[in-house]
Amino acid sequence: PRRLIVVLGDQLDRNGPLLDNIDPQRDAVWMAESVSEPTGGAVHQQRLVLYFAAMRHLRDELRERGVTVHYHAADDADSPAAIDGPAGRLAADLQRLQPETVALMEAGDWSIEQALCDVVAAAEATLEWHRDSHFLASREAFQKWAEGRKSLTMEYFYRSMRKRHDVLMDGDKPSGGAWNFDKDNRAAFGPAGPGELPAHPAFEPDAITRGVIDMVHQRYGDHPGDAADFNQPVTPDQAQIALDDFIRYRLPEFGTWQDAIWVGEPLLYHARLSTSLNLHLLDPRACLERAEAAFTAGDAPLNAVEGFVRQILGWREFIRGVYWLRMPEYADLNALDHQADLPSFFWDGQTDMACVADAMSALLRHGYAHHIQRLMVLGLFAQLYGAHPYAFHEWHMALYLDSADWVSLPNALGMSQFGDGGVVGTKPYCASGAYIDRMSNACGQCRYNPKEAVGEKACPFTTFYWDFLDRHEDQLAGNRRLQFQYRNLQRKTDDQRAAIRRQAETLRARMGTT
Ligand code: SF4
């Protein structure tokens, strides 16, 4: 080919700058399936199915249109899946194919982008570079916004995006007179539970996806999860159906229950559109338009629509901006100097903590846990325990279907583990078992007591919560947003604090690492 177009597994947008004016006479497309090898575990089987099935659907669509696709499949005997990125395989193919031009688009991973650019430069081909138009804020626009600011506050970025893109605005004022309705979005279900929940759509695997499921069983059958449970969208049409379903059946209640947890109900009213968004099967603009239209038509209340819009137009764009602004140093940040490996139940779910067992069972079953289980159960535990923030990020990359480097580093290493020392958040997310007790029904089914920090029934969250504050007192006691927590810690006697330290040490030894 004269022009070789490199399409990565999370660049599957049919109308994006890579594929929108393809000429089958002159151009060829290049794609490669790739598997990463995280420290301490392996990639979820359904994550492999998602990426490979979605890529193979695009490959076949392009071939039907007469486009040549050079494709490396994981089960191709001559070209097994590339380990940790596609650059090595591209280098070999550039030698063989000798294209004049190689088209690349901004990637979702700093190291992969660097490696691909290096490979193209080494092959002495002309690089045709494209911005990723999937995102509403370009890397440069975010940089400009961040310039000269002492701290990066998501809320201010979000307001600027609402204004610029005219989303939920009444002239220059926010709809409903406020930018944020979080106070309405923190309800818990109460003893009666959530009642009947709307079913989430399931996408029956077609022949291509079934082929991938069989291949994953055969080659990666010892990886976490079960490929046979896979039911996510793998084409833009399916992603559109998933969006329609959310807007119609779950968006109206989404806001109210977004922070609630109920054992055995891992999906609740959540959108679960992140896999489609992050593979670029779904356009964020379509999500915003549909949500706003539901509000305008009176089909969904403002607290729900604003909460959803904030995720898409605010958080998602903000963390991508932070990633590109702060990479590559960002990946090495470890502000609290946490060094522990993750306990083995982060991979196999085997634990007697009811809240963690429930979140892990969702994660192993679906490759998904909703926002509050991620942040306030699994993320919170890892942080209180003292897990290394990069190890936590690697784990997050391996087990969640929707993770990508650009989204996981700021969210997992940054916001959840406070590894960045306050770039994306202003304080560590620290809470005791009491928070989980308030937001869920897990504690009633658990052998531990969320109110106790020492003794046989002590809740590990509560023990590690006090131990966390105690260990980091010098570093964190001055943080204004932790005043309340530190006042309570300082009320404890030296003996009480020593007993908590001992209990935490015993627990750590029992959980198997440092
Ligand atoms: Fe989780 Fe502690 Fe509650 Fe058990 S008691 S469910 S470990 S918060």
Residues whose N, C-alpha, C, O or C-beta is under 5 A from the ligand:
A	BS01	SF4	M353 A354 C355 G433 I436 A442 C443 C446 Y448 N449 P450 C459 P460 F461
